[in-house]
Amino acid sequence: MKNIAALQKVVTAALPDIEPMPAELDAIDIEMPLILAEVELLDAQITALDHTPNELDTRRIRRARRKVLAARRALANHVGAPEVA
């Protein structure tokens, strides 16, 4: 029997050090209020899925949506901020 081996070089190279750069960390810090507001909205929506939505769930979702919109507005008005989709 013959040994079967790859005749080509390894395609995937070793990964370099993949720590985030300071600029990336700064961008995350700038976007953190929006991220937290979106997580709160998602939590409110998931809670409403667990049972029949009531008035409290509706208010919680509405409040969370307003927080997301306010955070997007603040991020859009921030000088040097990345675009928000």
HELIX and SHEET records of a PDB file:
HELIX    1   1 PRO A   22  ASP A   50  1                                  29    
HELIX    2   2 GLU A   55  ASN A   77  1                                  23    
END                                                                             
